[in-house]
Amino acid sequence: MIRFLKAGSVPWLLAHEVRLAWRAMDGKSSEKKEGLSGSKAVLILLVGVGLLGLVGGGVGLAFLVWQFPVSPSPMAALIVTGAMGAVLTLMLTHAINASVQALYQRGDLDLLLSSPLKPRVVLTVRLVAIAAATGLLYYLLVTPFVLAAWALGQPHWLTLYGLIAGLTLIATTIGLGLTMALFRLIGPRRTRVVSQITAGIVGASAFLASQVYNFTRPRDDEEESVSALAELFQGWAASDAFQDGGWGTWALRALVGEALPLILFVAASLVVFAVTISALARRFAENAAAAVGDKAGPKPRRVTDRAFAAGLTRVMVQKELRLLARDPQLLSQVLLRLLYLLPLGFILFRNAQSGVGVAFGAGAVVIMAGQLAGSFSWITISAEDSPELLRSAPVQQGRVDRAKLYAALIPAMCLTAIALAGLAVIAPLATGVVLIGCLAASASAGLINIWRQKPAQRRDFQKGSKGSILVGIAEFVVGALWATATGMAVGGMIWAALPAALAVGFTLMLRRSPEKIADAAALS
C-alpha cells in the first residue's frame, strides 16, 4: 500500500512507521519456533483471564449505567472534570517518556533529518505515533463498556473515543513541550534523567491524588462525620463554574452526547497539536542532532589512581556499585517506584494505634524490599555489559553471581532501612520481624534472578522489560507470600509459617542447576 502514497508525505512516512512496528512484533513472535512451552501456556492463560475480566467488567458497568443513567448535576460535572484531569496526568507520563525516546532511543533520526524530508513531516509522524501509543491502552479499556452501552441503547458513550483522542493530543503536545524546554535549559544529557524523574512524579501525583480521601477522612474515634475533602468538593460543586452553562460542565456535556462541547474540545486539541508541530519542527531537528552528537559520552575526567581491591567478591561488588552510580537515569526509574508507597506511609502513621494498620504496613515494606532487590538484581546479574568476558574468566560462575547478588542487596536494603526506621517509631517490637521478612523477600528475589537469569541490555529496563514475564509474576507472588507471612507474624498469628513455607517452596521450584543456567545464557 505504501507504494501508492506520495513519497515524503506524512501518510507515506506514517505507513512506513506502521510497517516497522509490525515487523518488530512479527520478529519477536518468531524468535523461537520450538512450540508452546509451559511458560507461554501460563502467560496465554493469564492474558486470557485478564481479557475476560476486562470484558466482564465493561459489560457489567454498561448494565449499571443503563439501570442508573448519569444525570447532569454540579457534583457529576466535578467528578467527570476531575477524572479527565487524572487521565491527562497519566497520559502525560507516557508522552514525556515517548518524547525522550523519540530523541534518544531511535537511531534513525539523523538519517531522516539529513534526507530531503521536511522536519515538519518527521515531527508530525513521530507525534502521531506517540499520541496513538499513548491512547491505545485507554481505547482498549473503554471499548467493552462502550460497545455494551451502545447495544443497550446508549450510543452517547461513543463520545469517550473523542474525549480520549483530544486528551492524547493535549498530553502529547505538553510532553513534547516539556522535553524541548528541558533540552534547552539543561542540555541533552541531563534531560534524559530529569525527564524520567518528571514523568515519574507526574504519574505518581495522579495516584497520590487518589489517596487524598484516606489522608483527610476522619478517624474511627473522631466525632466528625464529613471529611475536609468532602466539604471542599461540595464547595467547588456549588461554585458558578459547575452550574448550568459554566465551563466546568463542558466535560460532562460532551460525555452525555452534546455535539458542540465535544466538537470544540477535539477541534481545540487539533489546533494546539498543529501549532506545536509548526512551531517546534525546526527546534526538534536541532535537538535531535544534538542528542545524536551527545551519545559519544561525557568527557573523561582526570582522577587519581586507587588501590585495586583484593578478592573476587570485593572487586565485583565495587564494580557493580560503581556502575549503578554512573547510571542516574536507571537509578531514577527504580527509586521513582517508591513514590507509590508514600500514601501507605501516611495511612500507616495515621492509624498507628491500629494493629491491623501496622500489619498491612509491615507487609508493604516487605513487598517494597523484594521489588527493589529484584530490580537491582536484574540490573547487576542479567544486564551485564560483558557477559562473555565473565564466562571466559578463570573464576567460578557461582562466585560471580553471589558477588553480584551482594551488590544488588546493598542499595536495596539501604533504601528499605529508611522505611524500617519509620516503622520503628510506630511499632518498635515489630521492626525485627519485618527486617527478617525483608531479608527473606530480598534473598528470594535475588535467587530467582540468579537461577532464571537471561542476558539483556540495561536499556530494556527503561522500557519496562525485565526478561521473562512469567519470572516477573513468580517474583511478585513470592514477595507477596513473604509479605503475608510477615503481616501475620506481626499480628501474632501462628499460621504465618504457612505462607512462608509456600514462599520457600515456590522459590526452590524455580531453581536451575549451574549447567542449565550456563546453557540458557549461551542460547540467549
Buried (B, 14 or more C-beta within 10 A) or exposed (E): EEEEBEEEBBEBBBBEBBEEEEEEEEEEEEEEEEEEEEBBEBBEEEEEEEEEEBBEEBBEBBEEBBEEEBEBEBEBBBBBBBEBEBBBBBBBBBBBBBBBBBBBBBEEBBEBBEEEBBBBBBBBBBBBBBBBBBBEEBBEBBBBBBBBBBEBEBEBBBBBBBBBBBBBBBBBBBBBBBBBEBBEEEEBBBBBBBBBBBBBEBBBBBBBBEBBEBBBBEEEEEEEEEBBBBEEBEEBBEEEBBEEEEEBBBBBBBBBBBEEBBEEBBEEBEEBBEEBBEEBBEBBBBBBBBBBEBEEEEEEEEEEEEEEEEEBBEEBBBBBBEBBEEBBBBBBBBBBBBBBBEBBBBBBBBBEEBEEBBBBBBBBBBBBBBBBBBBBBBBBBBBBEEBEEBBEEEEEBEEBBBBBBBBBBBBBBEBBBEBBEBBBEBBEEBBEBBBBBBBBBBBBBBBBBBBBBBBBEBBBBBEEBBBBBBBBBBBBEBBBBBBBBBBBBBBEEEEBEBBBEBBBEBBEEBEBEEEEBEEBBEEE
